[in-house]
Amino acid sequence: MNIFKMLRLPDFVSLLNLIFGISSISVSHNGSLDLALILLLLAVVADGADGYIARRFEGGELGKDLDSFADAVSFGVAPAFLIYIGFGGEDPIVAVISVLYTVCGVLRLARFNSSVSLHKNGFEGLPIPAGCVMLVTYLLLDKYFVRIDFLLALTLALSLLMVSSVSYPKIRNTKILTFIAFIFGLIMLLYFTNMVEYMRIFSILPFILMLIYLLSPFFKISLLNNFNSKEYQDKKLEAGGKAKKQ
């Protein structure tokens, strides 16, 4: 069968995610680290759009695997390569932790694809796109805040969380997703309009939001879970119905 005839609309968005990931690796190699980070944010947006489109249009046979392969490159290999190129030098610890991050990310994707149980309201282990966004938003901060020791500790922690059994919520609330997309869009706009200093200041907000998500299972931050819970949605619909009756 012709492989191109097997592709559906969500698959093309997955390929766009892959292209952004490969482009990030390429510009990292050329030393353009800020552009590499922006390309990873674009890959995250493409990954989110892929899921949104897949829920509304018919998916193909390649969908699940293609999405995972694209994620492995964009959110596993690309950020690890960026960290090694930007902070590696001759330090073997940076190389080891970078490789570990990629390995754990791929294992996380493999477990997700082979899992028999369906996690409707959450993920087992930190999703690899979330790990990538955590690293990207940290590295986009002002150079005063970016320290190699904290970066390595963060990368190691993200690696372990991806292969852990810690339960993370799925963010399905439209308002939250729209707000996150707006933040990413603004960061990209500030970068491409040469307002890099403002971009670094504004990046504090998504970094804090990602830190809250990262720590939410440990500090029982229930807001994200409430937004996704069936009870919350039922109460919201019920309240809307009462308002209409009144």
Secondary structure as a PSIPRED ss2 file (coil, helix, strand):
# PSIPRED VFORMAT (PSIPRED V4.0)

   1 M C   1.000  0.000  0.000
   2 N C   1.000  0.000  0.000
   3 I H   0.000  1.000  0.000
   4 F H   0.000  1.000  0.000
   5 K H   0.000  1.000  0.000
   6 M H   0.000  1.000  0.000
   7 L C   1.000  0.000  0.000
   8 R C   1.000  0.000  0.000
   9 L H   0.000  1.000  0.000
  10 P H   0.000  1.000  0.000
  11 D H   0.000  1.000  0.000
  12 F H   0.000  1.000  0.000
  13 V H   0.000  1.000  0.000
  14 S H   0.000  1.000  0.000
  15 L H   0.000  1.000  0.000
  16 L H   0.000  1.000  0.000
  17 N H   0.000  1.000  0.000
  18 L H   0.000  1.000  0.000
  19 I H   0.000  1.000  0.000
  20 F H   0.000  1.000  0.000
  21 G H   0.000  1.000  0.000
  22 I H   0.000  1.000  0.000
  23 S H   0.000  1.000  0.000
  24 S H   0.000  1.000  0.000
  25 I H   0.000  1.000  0.000
  26 S H   0.000  1.000  0.000
  27 V H   0.000  1.000  0.000
  28 S H   0.000  1.000  0.000
  29 H H   0.000  1.000  0.000
  30 N C   1.000  0.000  0.000
  31 G C   1.000  0.000  0.000
  32 S C   1.000  0.000  0.000
  33 L H   0.000  1.000  0.000
  34 D H   0.000  1.000  0.000
  35 L H   0.000  1.000  0.000
  36 A H   0.000  1.000  0.000
  37 L H   0.000  1.000  0.000
  38 I H   0.000  1.000  0.000
  39 L H   0.000  1.000  0.000
  40 L H   0.000  1.000  0.000
  41 L H   0.000  1.000  0.000
  42 L H   0.000  1.000  0.000
  43 A H   0.000  1.000  0.000
  44 V H   0.000  1.000  0.000
  45 V H   0.000  1.000  0.000
  46 A H   0.000  1.000  0.000
  47 D H   0.000  1.000  0.000
  48 G H   0.000  1.000  0.000
  49 A H   0.000  1.000  0.000
  50 D H   0.000  1.000  0.000
  51 G H   0.000  1.000  0.000
  52 Y H   0.000  1.000  0.000
  53 I H   0.000  1.000  0.000
  54 A H   0.000  1.000  0.000
  55 R C   1.000  0.000  0.000
  56 R C   1.000  0.000  0.000
  57 F C   1.000  0.000  0.000
  58 E C   1.000  0.000  0.000
  59 G C   1.000  0.000  0.000
  60 G C   1.000  0.000  0.000
  61 E C   1.000  0.000  0.000
  62 L C   1.000  0.000  0.000
  63 G H   0.000  1.000  0.000
  64 K H   0.000  1.000  0.000
  65 D H   0.000  1.000  0.000
  66 L H   0.000  1.000  0.000
  67 D H   0.000  1.000  0.000
  68 S H   0.000  1.000  0.000
  69 F H   0.000  1.000  0.000
  70 A H   0.000  1.000  0.000
  71 D H   0.000  1.000  0.000
  72 A H   0.000  1.000  0.000
  73 V H   0.000  1.000  0.000
  74 S H   0.000  1.000  0.000
  75 F H   0.000  1.000  0.000
  76 G H   0.000  1.000  0.000
  77 V H   0.000  1.000  0.000
  78 A H   0.000  1.000  0.000
  79 P H   0.000  1.000  0.000
  80 A H   0.000  1.000  0.000
  81 F H   0.000  1.000  0.000
  82 L H   0.000  1.000  0.000
  83 I H   0.000  1.000  0.000
  84 Y H   0.000  1.000  0.000
  85 I H   0.000  1.000  0.000
  86 G H   0.000  1.000  0.000
  87 F H   0.000  1.000  0.000
  88 G C   1.000  0.000  0.000
  89 G C   1.000  0.000  0.000
  90 E C   1.000  0.000  0.000
  91 D C   1.000  0.000  0.000
  92 P H   0.000  1.000  0.000
  93 I H   0.000  1.000  0.000
  94 V H   0.000  1.000  0.000
  95 A H   0.000  1.000  0.000
  96 V H   0.000  1.000  0.000
  97 I H   0.000  1.000  0.000
  98 S H   0.000  1.000  0.000
  99 V H   0.000  1.000  0.000
 100 L H   0.000  1.000  0.000
 101 Y H   0.000  1.000  0.000
 102 T H   0.000  1.000  0.000
 103 V H   0.000  1.000  0.000
 104 C H   0.000  1.000  0.000
 105 G H   0.000  1.000  0.000
 106 V H   0.000  1.000  0.000
 107 L H   0.000  1.000  0.000
 108 R H   0.000  1.000  0.000
 109 L H   0.000  1.000  0.000
 110 A H   0.000  1.000  0.000
 111 R H   0.000  1.000  0.000
 112 F H   0.000  1.000  0.000
 113 N H   0.000  1.000  0.000
 114 S H   0.000  1.000  0.000
 115 S C   1.000  0.000  0.000
 116 V C   1.000  0.000  0.000
 117 S C   1.000  0.000  0.000
 118 L C   1.000  0.000  0.000
 119 H C   1.000  0.000  0.000
 120 K C   1.000  0.000  0.000
 121 N C   1.000  0.000  0.000
 122 G E   0.000  0.000  1.000
 123 F E   0.000  0.000  1.000
 124 E E   0.000  0.000  1.000
 125 G C   1.000  0.000  0.000
 126 L C   1.000  0.000  0.000
 127 P C   1.000  0.000  0.000
 128 I H   0.000  1.000  0.000
 129 P H   0.000  1.000  0.000
 130 A H   0.000  1.000  0.000
 131 G H   0.000  1.000  0.000
 132 C H   0.000  1.000  0.000
 133 V H   0.000  1.000  0.000
 134 M H   0.000  1.000  0.000
 135 L H   0.000  1.000  0.000
 136 V H   0.000  1.000  0.000
 137 T H   0.000  1.000  0.000
 138 Y H   0.000  1.000  0.000
 139 L H   0.000  1.000  0.000
 140 L C   1.000  0.000  0.000
 141 L C   1.000  0.000  0.000
 142 D C   1.000  0.000  0.000
 143 K C   1.000  0.000  0.000
 144 Y C   1.000  0.000  0.000
 145 F C   1.000  0.000  0.000
 146 V C   1.000  0.000  0.000
 147 R C   1.000  0.000  0.000
 148 I H   0.000  1.000  0.000
 149 D H   0.000  1.000  0.000
 150 F H   0.000  1.000  0.000
 151 L H   0.000  1.000  0.000
 152 L H   0.000  1.000  0.000
 153 A H   0.000  1.000  0.000
 154 L H   0.000  1.000  0.000
 155 T H   0.000  1.000  0.000
 156 L H   0.000  1.000  0.000
 157 A H   0.000  1.000  0.000
 158 L H   0.000  1.000  0.000
 159 S H   0.000  1.000  0.000
 160 L H   0.000  1.000  0.000
 161 L H   0.000  1.000  0.000
 162 M H   0.000  1.000  0.000
 163 V C   1.000  0.000  0.000
 164 S C   1.000  0.000  0.000
 165 S C   1.000  0.000  0.000
 166 V C   1.000  0.000  0.000
 167 S E   0.000  0.000  1.000
 168 Y E   0.000  0.000  1.000
 169 P E   0.000  0.000  1.000
 170 K C   1.000  0.000  0.000
 171 I C   1.000  0.000  0.000
 172 R C   1.000  0.000  0.000
 173 N C   1.000  0.000  0.000
 174 T H   0.000  1.000  0.000
 175 K H   0.000  1.000  0.000
 176 I H   0.000  1.000  0.000
 177 L H   0.000  1.000  0.000
 178 T H   0.000  1.000  0.000
 179 F H   0.000  1.000  0.000
 180 I H   0.000  1.000  0.000
 181 A H   0.000  1.000  0.000
 182 F H   0.000  1.000  0.000
 183 I H   0.000  1.000  0.000
 184 F H   0.000  1.000  0.000
 185 G H   0.000  1.000  0.000
 186 L H   0.000  1.000  0.000
 187 I H   0.000  1.000  0.000
 188 M H   0.000  1.000  0.000
 189 L H   0.000  1.000  0.000
 190 L H   0.000  1.000  0.000
 191 Y H   0.000  1.000  0.000
 192 F H   0.000  1.000  0.000
 193 T C   1.000  0.000  0.000
 194 N C   1.000  0.000  0.000
 195 M C   1.000  0.000  0.000
 196 V H   0.000  1.000  0.000
 197 E H   0.000  1.000  0.000
 198 Y H   0.000  1.000  0.000
 199 M H   0.000  1.000  0.000
 200 R H   0.000  1.000  0.000
 201 I H   0.000  1.000  0.000
 202 F H   0.000  1.000  0.000
 203 S C   1.000  0.000  0.000
 204 I H   0.000  1.000  0.000
 205 L H   0.000  1.000  0.000
 206 P H   0.000  1.000  0.000
 207 F H   0.000  1.000  0.000
 208 I H   0.000  1.000  0.000
 209 L H   0.000  1.000  0.000
 210 M H   0.000  1.000  0.000
 211 L H   0.000  1.000  0.000
 212 I H   0.000  1.000  0.000
 213 Y H   0.000  1.000  0.000
 214 L H   0.000  1.000  0.000
 215 L H   0.000  1.000  0.000
 216 S C   1.000  0.000  0.000
 217 P C   1.000  0.000  0.000
 218 F C   1.000  0.000  0.000
 219 F C   1.000  0.000  0.000
 220 K C   1.000  0.000  0.000
 221 I C   1.000  0.000  0.000
 222 S C   1.000  0.000  0.000
 223 L H   0.000  1.000  0.000
 224 L H   0.000  1.000  0.000
 225 N H   0.000  1.000  0.000
 226 N H   0.000  1.000  0.000
 227 F H   0.000  1.000  0.000
 228 N H   0.000  1.000  0.000
 229 S C   1.000  0.000  0.000
 230 K H   0.000  1.000  0.000
 231 E H   0.000  1.000  0.000
 232 Y H   0.000  1.000  0.000
 233 Q H   0.000  1.000  0.000
 234 D H   0.000  1.000  0.000
 235 K H   0.000  1.000  0.000
 236 K H   0.000  1.000  0.000
 237 L H   0.000  1.000  0.000
 238 E H   0.000  1.000  0.000
 239 A H   0.000  1.000  0.000
 240 G H   0.000  1.000  0.000
 241 G H   0.000  1.000  0.000
 242 K H   0.000  1.000  0.000
 243 A H   0.000  1.000  0.000
 244 K H   0.000  1.000  0.000
 245 K H   0.000  1.000  0.000
 246 Q C   1.000  0.000  0.000
